[in-house]
Amino acid sequence: MPQTKSQSPAHSPDQTLGDWLSEAPFRLVLSSGFFGFYAHCGVLMALEEAGLRPRAAAGSSAGALVGGVWAAGLEPAALREELLALRRRDFWDPGLGAGLLRGDLFRERLHRLLPATTFEQCRADLVVSVFDVLKRCTQTLDSGPLAPAIHASCAVPVMFHPVWIRGRPFLDGGVADRPGIAGVGADERVLLHHLASKSPWRLQSPRPPQRPHMVTLEIEGLPRVNPFRLDRGAAALDHARARTHQALGKALGRVLGQPLGQSQDQPLRGTLLSV
């Protein structure tokens, strides 16, 4: 029967990630990962270069930083320049407290970097995950001052002092929500960039969650960046950027092993796309 405008075309096994993202608005979720903001920036640059701007963002830790400054209005190319200019002295401020670094320099840098000062002023919907020290659970923030929320989500335990918001101490959102997805609605279309853990104390890297309407992008071979090897940041960013462009051309149906369903009664199953 001839297709009418009111009918949705059947999805082919050859539909690519880029095709799927272009069909309807999606939220970009960026996971936690020690100094993984270089790779997240590379992913965001590739999406923008392909004309695939997210409708919204969410994340934990490094993901909250990149998703937050983008949602606030900073373009990926400008963020790239900021990251490549970053030196350890720009955030290294040891001081007495429940962590090595006070975080004052990091907060000052955030204030200079953010085009918006509150969630409400952001150009795109944003939610960040933080860890409530007293309740020992994840909380999500999506309103109020932006810099304290991003700072708290990036406050790696032991490395940074806790961040106090509304009279409560918070730490890195990745403590209990590594994917950064706690505040994302169950029916949202999601692209999750999952940074695989390379921590030496982990026997096995945590697997990303699976949920309907979500594709998880996992990039292999990323250079490992840390406060003492910031020189690897450019390579990590460029690697992630190139691999994301490659991923956008991959056929999702062939990853699933079956045609891609995108109707209400046959939603896209959680799909892991490794490149």
C-alpha positions in Angstrom: 0.0 0.0 0.0 1.4 3.4 -0.8 2.8 5.2 2.2 1.0 8.3 3.3 2.3 11.2 5.4 0.5 10.0 8.5 2.3 6.6 8.4 5.7 6.1 9.8 8.2 4.3 7.5 9.3 0.8 8.6 12.8 0.8 10.1 15.5 -1.1 8.2 18.3 -3.2 9.8 20.6 -0.8 7.9 19.4 2.3 9.8 22.4 4.0 11.3 22.9 5.7 14.6 22.9 9.1 12.7 19.6 8.2 11.1 18.1 7.3 14.4 19.3 10.5 16.2 18.0 12.7 13.3 14.4 11.2 13.5 13.4 12.9 16.7 14.8 15.0 19.6 17.1 13.2 22.0 18.9 13.7 25.3 22.7 13.3 25.4 23.8 11.7 28.7 27.5 11.8 29.6 28.8 9.4 32.2 31.3 10.0 35.0 34.9 9.1 34.3 38.1 10.5 35.8 39.1 13.5 33.6 36.9 12.1 30.9 35.7 15.5 29.9 38.1 15.5 27.0 36.4 12.5 25.4 32.9 13.9 26.1 33.9 17.1 24.4 35.0 15.1 21.3 31.7 13.3 21.2 29.7 16.5 21.4 31.9 18.1 18.7 31.2 15.3 16.3 27.4 15.4 17.0 27.3 19.2 16.3 29.5 18.7 13.2 27.0 16.2 11.9 24.0 18.5 12.6 22.8 16.4 15.5 22.3 18.9 18.3 20.8 17.3 21.4 17.5 18.5 22.8 18.7 18.1 26.4 21.7 16.9 28.5 22.4 15.0 31.7 25.4 13.6 33.4 27.6 12.8 36.4 31.0 14.2 37.2 33.0 14.8 33.9 29.7 14.3 32.1 28.0 17.0 34.2 30.8 19.4 33.4 30.6 19.0 29.7 26.9 18.7 29.5 26.4 21.6 31.8 28.7 24.1 30.1 27.2 23.1 26.7 23.6 23.5 28.0 24.6 26.9 29.4 25.5 28.0 25.9 29.2 27.3 25.4 29.9 25.8 22.0 31.9 22.6 21.8 34.8 24.3 19.8 35.1 26.9 22.6 35.1 24.2 25.2 37.8 22.4 23.3 40.1 25.4 23.5 39.4 25.8 27.2 40.3 22.2 27.9 43.4 22.2 25.8 44.7 25.2 27.6 44.0 23.7 31.0 47.0 23.2 33.3 47.2 21.5 36.7 47.9 24.9 38.4 44.5 26.1 37.2 42.6 23.8 39.7 45.2 22.5 42.1 44.6 24.2 45.5 45.4 21.8 48.4 43.9 22.7 51.7 42.8 21.2 55.0 39.5 19.4 54.8 37.7 16.2 53.7 39.7 16.0 50.5 43.0 17.1 49.0 41.8 20.1 47.0 39.6 22.9 48.3 37.9 23.4 44.9 38.0 27.2 45.0 40.0 27.4 41.8 37.7 25.0 40.0 34.6 27.0 41.1 36.2 30.3 39.9 37.0 28.7 36.6 33.4 27.5 36.3 32.0 30.9 36.9 34.2 32.4 34.2 33.3 29.6 31.8 29.5 29.4 32.1 27.4 31.7 29.9 24.4 31.1 32.2 24.3 31.2 36.0 21.2 29.1 36.6 19.6 26.0 35.2 16.6 28.1 34.2 18.8 30.3 32.0 20.2 27.3 30.0 19.4 27.0 26.3 18.7 23.2 26.8 17.1 21.2 29.6 19.8 19.9 32.0 19.9 17.6 35.0 23.0 16.6 36.9 23.6 13.8 39.4 25.2 14.4 42.8 25.9 12.2 45.8 24.2 13.3 49.1 26.8 12.5 51.7 24.4 12.5 54.7 21.7 10.4 53.0 24.3 8.3 51.1 22.3 8.3 47.9 22.1 10.0 44.5 20.2 13.3 44.2 19.5 15.1 40.9 19.6 18.8 40.4 17.8 20.7 37.7 17.0 24.1 39.1 18.8 26.9 40.9 22.5 28.0 40.7 24.4 26.1 38.0 28.1 26.4 39.1 27.6 24.8 42.6 25.7 21.9 41.0 28.4 21.1 38.5 31.1 21.6 41.1 29.4 19.1 43.4 28.9 16.6 40.6 32.7 16.8 39.9 33.8 16.6 43.6 35.7 13.3 43.4 35.9 11.8 46.9 39.3 12.2 48.6 40.4 14.5 45.8 38.0 17.4 46.5 36.3 18.8 49.5 32.5 18.2 49.6 30.4 20.9 48.1 27.7 22.4 50.3 24.3 23.3 48.6 21.3 24.4 50.7 23.0 23.3 53.9 23.9 19.8 52.7 27.3 18.3 51.6 27.5 16.7 48.2 30.2 14.7 46.3 30.8 13.3 42.8 27.6 12.2 41.1 29.4 9.1 39.8 29.7 7.6 43.3 26.2 6.0 43.0 25.1 7.0 39.4 28.1 6.4 37.2 26.0 6.6 33.9 24.5 10.0 35.0 21.1 8.8 34.1 19.2 9.0 37.4 17.2 12.2 36.4 16.3 11.1 32.9 12.7 10.1 32.1 12.0 6.5 31.2 10.4 7.4 27.9 13.1 9.8 26.6 15.2 9.0 23.6 18.8 8.9 24.9 22.3 8.7 23.5 24.6 7.7 26.4 28.3 8.2 26.1 29.7 5.6 28.6 33.3 6.0 29.6 34.5 2.5 30.5 36.3 2.4 33.8 40.1 1.8 33.7 40.6 2.1 37.4 43.3 -0.4 38.5 41.3 -1.5 41.6 38.3 -2.6 39.5 38.4 -6.3 38.5 35.7 -5.6 35.9 34.5 -2.5 34.2 30.9 -1.6 35.2 28.5 -2.3 32.3 26.2 0.5 31.2 22.5 0.2 31.9 20.0 -1.0 29.3 16.6 0.7 28.8 14.2 1.3 26.0 14.9 4.1 23.5 18.6 4.3 24.5 21.7 3.7 22.5 25.0 3.6 24.5 28.2 4.6 22.8 31.4 3.1 24.2 34.6 4.3 22.6 37.6 1.9 22.8 41.3 2.9 23.0 40.9 6.3 24.7 44.2 7.7 26.1 44.0 7.8 29.9 44.1 11.4 31.2 44.7 12.4 34.8 45.9 15.6 36.7 49.5 14.6 35.9 49.0 13.6 32.3 46.9 16.5 30.9 49.1 16.3 27.8 47.0 13.3 26.7 43.8 15.4 26.6 44.1 16.5 23.0 44.6 12.9 21.8 41.6 11.7 23.9 39.4 14.4 22.5 40.4 13.9 18.9 40.1 10.1 19.2 36.6 10.4 20.6 35.6 12.9 17.9 36.8 10.6 15.1 35.2 7.5 16.6 31.9 9.2 17.1 31.8 10.2 13.4 32.5 6.5 12.7 29.7 5.4 15.0 27.1 7.7 13.4 27.5 5.6 10.2 27.1 2.3 11.9 23.9 0.3 11.3 22.0 -0.2 14.6 19.9 -3.1 13.3 22.9 -5.1 12.6 24.2 -4.4 16.1 20.9 -5.7 17.5 20.9 -8.6 15.2 17.3 -7.7 14.2 15.4 -4.9 12.5 15.3 -1.8 14.6 11.8 -1.2 16.1 10.8 2.4 17.1 7.1 2.2 17.6 5.4 2.4 20.9 4.7 -1.3 21.0 8.2 -2.2 19.9 10.7 0.4 21.3 14.4 0.4 20.6 16.0 -2.0 23.1 19.1 -0.9 25.0 21.9 -1.1 22.4 25.6 -1.0 23.1 27.6 0.4 20.2 31.4 0.0 20.6 33.8 1.8 18.2 
